[in-house]
Amino acid sequence: MPILKQTKIIFLFYFSFMKKISLVVVMIALIVLTNCTTHTVKLGEKCTPVASNNTYEKSYVWIVKNESVSAFDKKINKENCSKIEGKI
């Protein structure tokens, strides 16, 4: 068997093996990370109501606990941004 053909066979075996191993590693990582999700990411412009000292928070990315998503949506929303900027 020529050296070039042996090298090609070894390379194909190595490539196939590494592809299977990387797939297993990715699957394990996804399972572990899925079990650890206790937060939700909310995207879009949202603002808090104006506080007593005339300050507020505005962001496009919010990280919220899963237990408090409904309370978050009532308190922090896009309508507050419109009120603050005088668009209503």
Buried (B, 14 or more C-beta within 10 A) or exposed (E): EEEEEEEEEEEEEEEEEEEEEEEEEEEEEEEEEEEEEEBEEBEEEBBBEEEEEEEBEEBEEBEBEEEEEEEBEEEBBEEBBEBBEEEE
